[in-house]
């Protein structure tokens, strides 16, 4: 008699998702750079930036699904990790401006000169080097998640109470970064970027490379997340989600598993923020807004909680719809978003991924869907 077969790390659906992401990462910049403007297949510059932003949002939704869909941690503060990664990249980009700034100060950003700062704050040192900035993209959100999770999970804060304090965390950071004396540009944030690794940020080639890197980061983080959830660790995370007290009774240190996946998820969100900033051209405290974190949860629920690829798909679909609908009916967009969440909750509990998987099953697909077991009733 054979035991249960192990869950494949990359099933048919995952491979299809990776293929689409990587193909998009290659084809969109190629059609922008190498096809003439008059061609029917030419991708305009603004669309490269817009879709690149969607890919960053998809990575953010993926990070939320890792902790919510597989461990039951409903975080309403992942926007904070996204913003911290963005600020780390923004600080590097600001240090590259040098004498090309408005005031021509080689050491101080324009907002510091305007506020009569005499010297660069100690926490800005090192950001003139890309390797240091890249390390901070991971360490800043990762360290915050580790410290926050250490106290929250050891205190056995769960459920709605954990969601509330994660929301309070990001709101506190929003208020802090709005202050001019914090040294992060106040409400204006960081902008007017010139170069990244010596290449002009606004150059079409640079935009194409950033787009490809966003797709590559999404693919690599997806594979990493699938590796986690398909392992024994992933099964423990699901058991924590469904029956935390029973898992604890079996002798597992639940808080350690929660802390690990929460920290990894925060670092993924930081990578998304770091890739978002040079493509959009600005980072300001509004990225810490609790509404952004709540919206990310909606993307995840709409796409399909506990599927990873569904969360990424939900982020792309909702943000693409938002870009179109805000131009067609800007006053009604938020009402439509709320209505969409209600419809998904009532009629599509497994989200878009569940609908697509159902179609595959009806069409005779033999590969099992890549979802986590549903919670016991």
Secondary structure, DSSP 8 states (H G I E B T S, - for coil): --------SS-HHHHHHHHHHHHHHHHHHHHHHHS-TTSTT---HHHHHHHHHHHHHHHHHHHHHHHHHHH----S-HHHHHHHHHHHHHHHHHHTTGGGSSS--SSS-HHHHHTT--S--GGGTTTTSHHHHHHHHHHHHHHHHHHHHHHHHHTT--HHHHHHHHHHHHHHHHHHHHSGGGSS-GGG-EE---EETTEETTSHHHHHHHHHHHHHHHHHHHHHHHHHHTSHHHHHHHHHHH-HHHHHHTT--HHHHHHHHHHHHHHHHHHHHHHHHHHH-EE-GGGG-HHHHHHHHHHHHHH-TT-SHHHHHHHHHHHHHHHHHHHH-GGGHHHHHHHHHHHHHHH-TTHHHHHHHHHHHHTT--S----------
